[in-house]
């Protein structure tokens, strides 16, 4: 079989066919940026469009990834909403700013940080001050749009450049504090719904802008099904809407013809959420599974979630950072053997690849796929 272009390879796998080889798309963006610009280069990470695009081009052209997603290492929607609302979220002040998850923005007592003891939104009055973010004006959203547009132009349609739908739970946890958000979901629903409404309106505007910039796919993170189990999740409509807002997702499908891929974010077993995931199959094209299961679990997920595409799930730390290239090769071979036959599979990491992962381990992934991942699979 002749070698395919990356977009063709991904498209055939998505339709349930077998392309020339297994597609591979690690979550590499922070890693690639660090390789090109140094491990301490995050001062301008996601603030420098040219560097961000160059990292994407390097992933696709030099490393051989079939697709790449532009993205920072934090929930950029929360900071954009805060800026739009005139609230003092730390990352709206660009001087001496290092992008990190909010609980890592400060040293000292975490109870004094914005994400825990002193969140931006504590009361219904605080929530009433929130306004939706404008993707062309606030936070790092405009830079993300510019990067998607430029990366697409330079890749000439040969690789897919992905965008994001920001998680309402992650974004709400940052604006309200995670503990306070969960309490509001249970005891103060009007407070949570005010916050959630602003997040969803901001998300829709950002998705529309990303589609117009040329993003070739959208992904989001879900939390509850694998945390609490599918039964408890499906019995709680507040959790269901917070983690998987059907109205937003169906609107995106209707208006833009694009489903939203799901990443069940967890360090535990993602199979806990299986019955919940099945209810999403009419509008979810792909599941990017986390590290909370091995090749056998991933193969089971592929069977249970047909016809969705499954990707995963190399362990980012235990394998990609601390393993050897031969360990990586063995893990890739097992995933190819158990998950690749029949298509609908993309070999990927279980989450983002840490910046300290050895380059030889990343290279081992694509080398193994090229050697053993040709269809029909015969290892």
N, C-alpha and C positions, 0 to 999 in steps of 0.2 A: 504494500500500500504506500502511495506517495505521501510525503510529509505534508501535513496540513498546517494552515495558519492557525494561530491561537484562537481567534474568534470562531473559526469553523469547528475547531476541536471542542470548544466549550459548548457550542450550539448543538452539535451531534450528541454529546454526552447528556445534555439537558433534555433532549427529545427521547432518551432511552436507547440510543444507538451506541455502537462501539466505534469511536474514532480511530485514528492511527495509533494513538497511545493514550494512556491515562493523563488527563489534564492535571497540572500542578499549580497551585496558587497559595503559597504560604502568606501568612499575615506578617509581612516583612517591613512595613514602612518605617517604623522607628529604627529598626535594625539597619536598614539600608542607609538611612540618613546618618546614623552614627558611623557606619563604615566609610562613607564619603567625606564626612565633615568632622569626625572625631566624637568620642563618647561624651564630651562636655559641650557639644554644639547645640544643646537644646535651648539656649538663650533665644535663638531665632527659629526654632522648630515651629512649623506651621505659620510663621510670620514672614517667611521669605519664600515667595511663590516660586522663583526660579530654582532655588535649591530643592524645594519639595517636588517640583516637576522633574528635575534631574534625577532625584532618587527613584521616582517612578519609572523613568526611562531606563535607568540602570537595572532595576529589577526585571523588567521585561526583556530588554535587548541583550544584556550581558549575562544575567543569571538564568534566563530562560523561563521565567514565570509566564503563565498563560494569561494571567490577569492581575490587576493590582487595585487596591482601594486607597484613596487618599484619606488621611485621617490623623488626628493628633492623639495624645495619650490622656485625654480628659473629655468630659462632656461639654463640648463647645456651645451647646444650646443654652445651658444654664448661665454661662457668662454673658451670652448675647442678650438673653431676657433681662438679666440684671442691669446691663448697660442701657437697654432700651427703657427700663423702668427707673433709671437714675439712682440705682442702689449701688453701694460700695463693695461690689464683689471684687476680690483681689485681682483677678486677671483682667479687669477692665482698666487697670493702671499698667501701662506697658513698660515703664522704666524698671529695670532690674527684675524682670519677670521671667521665671522658668516654668514652663507648662508642666504641671503634675496633677495627679488627682488631688482634690482639695485637702484631704487629711494629711497630705505630705507638703502642703504649702508653708507650714510653720514648724519651728522647733518648739519644744516645751510641752505644756499640758494640753492634750488634744481637746479637753473640755472647753478650752477658750477659743477654739477655732470655729470657723463659720459652718463647718459641716456637722458639728456636734453640739456644743453647748450654747452657741450664739448664732443661730442661723439667720438668714435674711428675713424669712417669713415665719412668724410665730403665731400670728392672729389673723382673723378674717379681715381685719383692717389692713394688715400688711399685704395679704393676698390681693386685696382690692386695688393696690397700687401697681400691681404687675400689669404690663402691657406686652403684647406679642412682639417678638424680635423681627426686624426687617432684615432679610438675608443679604441685602445689598448695602446695609449701613452698620450693622452692629457686630461687635466682637470680631471673631476670626471667620465668620461666615462669608464675607465678601472675598477673602483670600482663598478660601476653599473653592468657591465658585470659579475664581480666576484660574486656580490650579487645575481643576477638572477640565475647563475649556482648553487650556494650553496643552495639557497632557494628551487630550484627545487629538488635537491638531497635529502634534509631533509624532504620535504613534500611528497616525493615518488609518485608524480603524482596524489595525491588525491585532490589537490587544484590547480587552475590556477594561475600562476604568470605572470603578464602582464608587457609589456615593452612600449616604447613610440616612436613616430615619432614627433620630435620637430617642432613646428609651425614655418613656415618661417616668418610669420608676427611678432610673438613675438620675435623671434631671431633677425630679421632685425631691429625691434624697439629698441632693446638693443644695437646693434652694431652701428646703425646710429642715434639713437634718434628718438622717435616716430614721432614728427612733421616733422623732416627732411626726414624721410622715406616716409611719405605721400606726401610731396612736390616732392620728386624724382619720385614716382610712376606717378605723373601727368606731371611734367615738365622736368625730367631728367631720362628718362627710361633706358639709358645705364648704369647709375650709379646703379639704383636699380637692374637691371638684373645681373650685375657683382656680387653684394652681394648675390642675390638670388641663383645664380648658385653655389656658394661656400657652401651655406647652404644646398642645395639639394644634392650635392655630399657628404657632411658630413653626412647628414641624411641617405642616402642609405647605406653608410659604417657602420653606427651605427645600422641600422635595421638589416643588414646581420649578424653583430656580436651578436646582441641580439637573433636572431633566432637560431644561432649556440649555444648560451648559454642555450637555452631551453625555451625562453619566450613563453607563450601560447596565447598571443594576443597583439595587438598593438593599441594604442590610440593616438589621436592628438586633438588639439584645433583649432576651426575655429572662426573667428570674424565677417567678413563683412556681411554675409546674414542677421543676426539678428540685426546688427547695422544699416544698411542702407536700409534693406528690399530686398526681393528677386529680384524685378524688376530691381532696380538700380545695384545690384550685377551682375545679369546675362547679363547686358548691358555693363559691364566693364571687358574685358578679362584680364587686368592686375591684378585686384583684384581677379578674378576667379583663375588664376594660382597661385597667391601668397597664397591664403587661402586654395586652394584645388588642388595641383599639380597632375593632372590626369596622367601625364607621370610617375612620381615617384610611385604613388599608383598602377597603372596598372603593372608596372615592379615588384613591390613587390608581387602582386597577381600571376603573371606569374612565377616568380622564386621561391617563397616560399609558394605559396598556402594560403596566409594569407591576409585578408582584414584589413583595418584600421578603427577602431571605431572612431566616431566623437563626440566631446564635444562642442556644440555651447556655447561658453563662453560669458556670458552676464548677466547683472542684469535686463535687460528688457525682453520683451516677445519673447521667442524663436520662436513662431508661425510666426513671421515676415519673417523668412527665409524658410518657408515650401516649396515653389515652387522650390527654389534652392536645398534644401535637396533632393527632389524627383529625381533630375537629377543625384544623386550620388548612387542610389539604386542598380545599377548593380555591384558595387564594395565596397559598405560600409555595413558591416554586422550589425552594431549597432550604436545607437545614445544615448549618455548619456546626457540627457537634463539638463539645468541649472535651477536656482531657479526662472527664470522669468515667471512663470506660475504655476498654481495649478494642482490638480488631473484631473480636467476636460480638461485642456489644454494638459496634458500628455496623457490622453486617446485619445484625438483627434489626437495627433501626432502619436500614435500607429496605429490608423486606416489609417491615410494618408500615413504612411511610411512603410506599410506592403510590404515585409515580414521581414524587419529589426527588430532586437531586440531593445526595448526601455528600458532605465533605468533612474531612478530618483525618486523624485526630492525634497527630504526633505530639507528645508531651513537650511543652515549651521549655521547661526547666530541667526535669529529670532526664530527658533524652537530649534535647537540642543544646542545652548548656553543659550538662555534666556527662553525657554519653560520648562515645567515640564515633568516628565515621562508620566503623563496622557495626556498631549498635544501631546507628541511624539506618544503615542499609538493611539490616535484619528487620527492623520495625516497618520500613517501607515495603519490603517484600511480603511480610505478613498481611499488611493492609491491601496490597495489590491482589494477593491470592484470594483473600476472603471477601473483598468489597468491590473489586473492579469488574469482574465478569458481568456482562449484560449492560454495561454503561451506567449512566446516572451516578457517576462517582467522580469526585475531584479530590486528589490527595492534597492534604493541607495540614496546618498545625491545629492543635486544639484551642489555641488562642494566639495572641501576638507573640512573635519570637523575640525574646529579650535581646537587648543590644549587646550583651556579652557572649552570645552564642558564637562559638568558633566558626569562622567562614568555611572551614573544611566540612563542618557538619551540614551547613546549608547546601554546599555544593554536592554533598553525598545524596541529598534528596533528589535533585534533578538528575544526577548521574544514574541513580538506581531506577528512576522512572524511565529514563531513556533506554536502559539496558533490559529491564524486566517488565516494563509496563506496556509493551506493544500488544495490540490486539491481533488475533485472539490470545488471551493470557495463557501462557505455557511456561510455568516455572517448575 
